Amino acid sequence: MAVLDRTPAHTAPAAAQAARHPIGVGLALAALATVVWSGSFVTSRALHDTVPPVQHAFWRWIIAIVAVAPFAARQTWRQRQLLREHAKFLLLASLLGVTVYNTLVNQAGMTTTAGNMGMIMAASPVLMAVYERLGGTRLGARRVTGMLVACAGVLLLVSKGSLATDFAIGDLWVIAAALSFGSYSALLRRRPAEIGGLPFLFSTFVLGALMLLPVFIASYALQGGFAPTVGTVSPLLYVGVVSSAVAFFAWNKAISIIGAARAGVVYYLQPVCVALLSFAVLGEAMGWLQVLCMGLILGGVVLGAARTK
């Protein structure tokens, strides 16, 4: 948790933030979040048949709140009036990034394959870029080309070179999750500059968990709870502390520095990270197709994330 800065962040407009921070810092933070989220896919697989999706999401955010509270509670209290003034923005960000996104991903994992999930989630960076373009930001030919190259690598990787799709009910959940995450990431660029990074993070976690509470109660009443064993608690601790508190802080900070479109290009690294983790942890084979696709994705990330002259 050392990455959580104790000093108030975002006290200047986004353009001034980008000028003060090297672009490499923003790219590194986006890559950190992407790698951590890739690990959460592996750990979440251990929970799909033992912890109901809604309960998985709810306890993830409760753990995240407990992890962030020692660093953020005092700052959040000091900015309580400011947070009230921007309550509508905070509620929307909480709904998209906390309540909806991860819950939909957990639900999708019950009825669709990881390959289809990865392919559909590749729509998120495209949506981030579209939002920025609609907002008046020029993406440039280099960034668009890099995005398309990385997207091609993702599609080849998750479809094993066939580019075939076999949509299940879970695929529709992933489409909704991709729309939610892309919208959340684009929304971050409109975050009030006077709200500190930690108060924003803590507030969205609390609001998101509160909005999820009624659905959690219904899930518990209809499906029952789960046994708190090492096999269930350990993955929840990872997704709650590392994948939620650390990764969301890094991602939000990255977008404030480099923008949602450029951060979205880095997000294409996620399938590469998942493949490497699967190879290292699960012993899954890695052939020429995986190596080719990783080259395309990495090349597209480098091309699309570079600063234009």
C-alpha positions in Angstrom: 0.0 0.0 0.0 3.0 2.3 -0.1 1.9 3.4 -3.6 -1.0 5.3 -2.0 0.1 8.9 -1.8 -0.8 10.6 1.4 -0.7 14.1 -0.2 -3.8 15.5 -2.0 -3.6 14.8 -5.7 -5.1 16.5 -8.8 -5.0 20.1 -7.5 -4.6 21.3 -11.1 -6.3 20.7 -14.4 -5.5 17.5 -16.3 -3.3 19.3 -18.8 -1.1 20.8 -16.0 -0.9 17.3 -14.4 0.4 15.8 -17.6 3.0 18.6 -17.9 4.3 18.0 -14.4 4.5 14.2 -14.7 6.7 12.4 -17.3 4.7 10.3 -19.8 6.7 7.3 -18.6 5.2 7.6 -15.2 1.7 7.4 -16.6 2.5 4.5 -18.8 4.1 2.6 -15.9 1.1 3.2 -13.7 -1.3 2.0 -16.5 0.9 -1.1 -17.0 1.0 -1.8 -13.2 -2.8 -1.8 -13.1 -3.1 -3.9 -16.2 -0.7 -6.6 -14.8 -2.4 -6.7 -11.5 -5.9 -7.0 -13.1 -4.5 -9.8 -15.2 -3.5 -11.7 -12.0 -7.1 -11.1 -10.7 -8.4 -13.2 -13.7 -6.3 -16.1 -12.5 -7.3 -15.8 -8.9 -10.9 -15.2 -9.6 -11.1 -18.5 -11.5 -10.6 -20.2 -8.1 -13.9 -18.6 -6.9 -16.3 -19.1 -9.8 -17.7 -22.3 -8.4 -17.4 -21.6 -4.7 -18.4 -17.9 -4.2 -21.5 -16.5 -6.0 -20.6 -13.6 -8.3 -22.4 -10.8 -6.5 -21.0 -11.9 -3.1 -17.5 -12.1 -4.7 -17.9 -8.5 -5.9 -19.3 -7.3 -2.6 -16.6 -8.8 -0.3 -13.9 -7.6 -2.8 -15.0 -4.0 -2.2 -15.4 -4.4 1.6 -11.8 -5.6 1.8 -10.7 -2.7 -0.5 -12.4 -0.2 1.8 -10.7 -1.6 4.9 -7.3 -1.6 3.0 -7.7 2.0 1.9 -9.3 3.5 5.0 -6.1 4.0 7.0 -4.6 6.1 4.2 -7.7 7.9 2.9 -10.3 8.3 5.7 -8.8 11.5 7.2 -8.5 13.2 3.8 -12.0 12.1 2.8 -13.4 13.7 6.0 -11.6 16.9 5.3 -13.1 17.1 1.7 -16.6 15.9 2.7 -18.2 19.2 1.7 -16.5 19.1 -1.7 -17.5 15.5 -2.2 -21.1 16.4 -1.5 -21.0 19.1 -4.1 -19.9 16.6 -6.7 -22.2 13.8 -5.4 -23.7 13.1 -8.9 -20.3 12.6 -10.5 -19.1 10.3 -7.7 -22.3 8.2 -7.8 -21.9 7.7 -11.6 -18.2 6.8 -11.3 -19.0 4.4 -8.4 -21.8 2.8 -10.4 -19.8 2.2 -13.5 -16.4 1.3 -12.0 -17.3 -0.4 -8.8 -20.8 -1.7 -8.6 -21.4 -2.8 -12.2 -18.1 -3.6 -14.0 -16.6 -6.3 -11.8 -20.0 -7.8 -10.9 -20.7 -8.3 -14.6 -17.3 -9.9 -15.2 -17.9 -12.3 -12.3 -21.3 -13.2 -13.7 -20.0 -13.7 -17.2 -17.4 -16.2 -16.0 -20.2 -18.5 -15.0 -21.3 -19.1 -18.6 -18.6 -18.1 -21.1 -15.0 -18.9 -21.8 -12.0 -16.8 -20.7 -11.0 -16.5 -24.4 -14.3 -14.9 -25.3 -14.1 -12.6 -22.3 -10.7 -11.4 -23.3 -11.7 -10.8 -26.9 -14.8 -8.8 -25.9 -13.1 -6.8 -23.2 -10.7 -5.6 -25.9 -13.6 -3.2 -26.8 -12.9 -1.2 -23.7 -9.8 0.7 -25.0 -11.6 1.4 -28.3 -14.5 2.9 -26.4 -12.1 5.0 -24.3 -10.6 6.4 -27.5 -14.0 7.1 -29.0 -15.1 9.0 -25.9 -11.9 11.1 -26.0 -12.4 11.8 -29.7 -16.0 12.9 -29.1 -14.7 15.2 -26.3 -12.5 17.0 -28.9 -9.2 15.2 -28.4 -7.2 14.4 -31.5 -6.0 10.9 -31.3 -3.5 11.1 -34.2 -2.8 8.5 -36.9 0.0 6.9 -34.8 -2.2 6.2 -31.8 -5.1 4.9 -33.9 -2.7 2.6 -35.9 -1.2 1.3 -32.7 -4.7 0.7 -31.2 -5.7 -1.3 -34.3 -2.5 -3.3 -34.4 -2.8 -4.2 -30.7 -6.5 -5.0 -31.1 -5.6 -7.4 -34.0 -3.1 -9.1 -31.8 -5.7 -9.5 -29.0 -8.3 -11.0 -31.4 -5.8 -13.5 -32.8 -4.6 -14.5 -29.4 -8.0 -15.1 -27.7 -9.5 -16.8 -30.8 -6.4 -19.0 -31.4 -5.9 -17.6 -34.9 -9.4 -18.4 -36.2 -11.2 -15.1 -35.4 -14.3 -17.1 -34.8 -16.8 -16.2 -32.2 -19.3 -18.3 -30.4 -21.4 -16.0 -28.3 -23.0 -17.3 -25.1 -25.2 -15.6 -22.6 -22.1 -14.8 -20.6 -20.7 -13.0 -23.6 -23.5 -10.4 -23.4 -22.5 -9.8 -19.7 -18.9 -9.2 -20.9 -20.1 -6.7 -23.5 -21.9 -4.8 -20.8 -18.8 -5.0 -18.6 -16.6 -3.6 -21.4 -19.0 -0.7 -21.9 -19.0 0.0 -18.2 -15.3 0.0 -17.8 -14.7 2.0 -20.9 -17.2 4.6 -19.8 -15.7 4.7 -16.3 -12.2 5.3 -17.7 -13.4 8.1 -20.0 -15.3 9.7 -17.1 -12.2 10.0 -15.0 -10.9 12.7 -17.3 -13.8 14.9 -16.1 -13.0 14.3 -12.4 -13.1 17.6 -10.5 -9.5 18.6 -10.1 -9.9 19.7 -6.5 -10.9 16.2 -5.3 -7.8 14.4 -4.0 -6.9 11.0 -5.5 -7.4 9.0 -2.2 -10.7 10.7 -1.2 -12.0 10.0 -4.7 -10.9 6.3 -4.5 -12.3 5.8 -1.0 -15.6 7.5 -1.8 -16.2 5.4 -5.0 -15.4 2.2 -3.1 -17.9 3.1 -0.3 -20.6 4.3 -2.6 -20.2 1.3 -5.0 -20.4 -1.2 -2.1 -23.5 0.5 -0.8 -25.2 0.3 -4.2 -24.2 -3.4 -4.3 -25.6 -4.1 -0.8 -29.2 -4.8 -1.8 -28.2 -7.2 -4.5 -25.7 -8.9 -2.1 -28.5 -9.4 0.5 -30.8 -10.9 -2.2 -27.9 -13.2 -3.3 -27.3 -14.3 0.2 -30.9 -15.0 0.9 -31.4 -17.0 -2.4 -28.0 -18.7 -2.8 -26.6 -18.9 0.7 -23.1 -17.9 1.8 -19.8 -19.6 1.2 -17.3 -21.4 3.4 -14.4 -19.0 4.5 -11.5 -21.3 3.7 -7.9 -20.5 2.5 -9.1 -21.3 -1.0 -11.8 -18.6 -0.9 -10.3 -16.0 1.4 -6.9 -15.8 -0.3 -8.2 -14.8 -3.7 -10.6 -12.3 -2.1 -7.7 -10.7 -0.3 -5.8 -10.4 -3.6 -8.7 -8.9 -5.6 -9.7 -6.7 -2.6 -6.3 -5.2 -1.7 -4.1 -5.5 -4.8 -6.5 -5.7 -7.7 -8.9 -3.1 -6.2 -7.1 -0.6 -3.9 -3.6 -0.6 -5.6 -4.7 -1.2 -9.2 -7.6 1.3 -9.3 -5.4 4.0 -7.7 -2.7 3.4 -10.3 -5.2 3.4 -13.2 -6.9 6.5 -12.0 -3.6 8.3 -11.6 -2.4 7.1 -15.0 -5.5 8.5 -16.8 -5.0 11.9 -15.1 -1.4 11.9 -16.6 -1.7 10.4 -20.1 -5.4 10.2 -20.8 -7.9 7.4 -21.2 -7.1 6.7 -24.9 -3.3 6.2 -24.3 -3.9 4.2 -21.1 -6.4 2.1 -23.0 -3.7 1.1 -25.5 -1.6 -0.1 -22.5 -4.7 -2.1 -21.4 -4.2 -4.3 -24.5 -1.2 -5.9 -22.6 -3.7 -7.7 -20.4 -4.1 -10.8 -22.7 -0.3 -11.0 -22.9 0.0 -11.0 -19.1 -2.7 -13.6 -18.7 -1.0 -15.8 -21.2 2.4 -15.5 -19.4 0.8 -16.1 -16.0 -1.0 -19.1 -17.3 2.2 -20.5 -18.7 4.1 -19.8 -15.5 1.5 -20.8 -12.9 -0.7 -23.3 -14.7 1.9 -24.7 -17.1 -0.2 -24.1 -20.2 1.7 -24.4 -23.6 2.8 -21.3 -25.5 3.3 -21.8 -29.2 4.3 -19.6 -32.2 0.8 -18.1 -32.4 1.0 -16.7 -28.8 4.5 -15.3 -29.5 3.3 -13.7 -32.7 0.3 -12.1 -31.1 2.4 -10.9 -28.2 4.7 -9.2 -30.7 1.7 -7.5 -32.3 0.2 -6.3 -29.0 3.5 -5.0 -27.7 4.3 -3.3 -30.9 0.9 -1.7 -31.0 1.2 -0.5 -27.4 4.6 1.1 -28.1 3.3 2.8 -31.2 0.0 3.9 -29.7 1.4 5.1 -26.4 4.2 7.2 -27.7 4.0 10.9 -27.4 3.4 12.7 -30.7 5.6 15.5 -31.7 
